[in-house]
Amino acid sequence: MLTKRDLLARTLDVTGCGRVLRAAKAWNGVLVLNFHRIGDSSNSLFDHNLWSATAENFERQIAFLADNFDIIGLADLEDALSQPRGQSVLLTFDDGYRDNFSVAFPILKSHGVPATFFIATGFIDRPSVPVWDELSWMARTTSETTLVANEWLTSPVSLFGADRASGFQQLLRVYRTNSNELLGEYLDFLADALGTGRCPASMAADLWMSWEMLREMRDGGMTFGGHTVTHPILANLSADQQCWEVGECRNRLIDELQLPVEAFSYPNGKASDFNEFTRAALAHHEYRWAFSFSGGYCPPGRSDHFALCRSAIETDVDLSQFRAVTTLPQVFS
């Protein structure tokens, strides 16, 4: 069933109002778009919400942006934010999934546009299945239809049929609200309660990019930023732990890529996921920019360089909605 937002996006397309608004430049500043994975999620047991677009739709999205906006690189950000007029789009990717190299990178190169990739360096150094993908794997492979209320979950979780997706989201919320120290205990509990065991480590073998791939992307004009080492919710950590995650990530990127690293994106990226200790760690390690996941766009003169807005392009964003997000981000992003 179409939502009001969907209907409005389609109306912009059908009536031609979208073209008029793009010609009139209905916003000014920098729109930062965030992607995670590119490709076909239909046969994957991992988190389907991480796929931003199929290869075909991503190609169409990039072609549309190149025709209608100024796609900038990270080095252009300061200048773009200082301009009173102009519409710039900065493309970003989080985590370091291998399809960023095998699928997204060739499309970006073919259109001659840059992007910034925020890398969780621990996944590159020691490939493993991340928590969100392991929870999805458990929810999709279990033969249990209900997980009763327990020490972790205050209400039962249905994993039957169409309820499986919402059940997975309930499991994910527990991960996001608990400390790292309890994470292993939580996953072990679910592995036993759902009868799945833990996700086999072998499933991470081809999940992440390698340093060689990242260097090839660097040579192809892409830039990189930090996304921690182990992808924790930073606000759940102590000040010292946050400082290590932020700094060690930057050190590994500089060591391997031989490039300055000035930008960072917060894991999960909601306002509650980082705090004053995170900001202090970023300043200490000489980051200039940090990006949230809160939606919206950055108007000219945006002063808080450690809370720059990004708009998520997620699996439910079709081409009509994508055009609406970029044409009128103050409404759709």
Secondary structure, 3 states (H helix, E strand, C coil): CCCHHHHHHHHHHHHCHHHHHHHHCCCCEEEEEEECEECCCCCCCCCHHHEEECHHHHHHHHHHHHHHCEEECHHHHHHHHHCCCCEEEEEEEEECECHHHHHHHHHHHHHCCCCEEEECHHHHHCCCCCHHHHHHHHHHHCCCCEECCCCCCCCCEECCHHHHHHHHHHHHHHHHHCCHHHHHHHHHHHHHHCCCCCCCHHHHCCCECCHHHHHHHHHCCCEEEECCCCCCCHHHCCHHHHHHHHHHHHHHHHHHHCCCCCEEECCCCCHHHCCHHHHHHHHHCCCCEEECCCCCCECCCCCCCCCECCEECCCCCCHHHHHHHHHCHHHHC
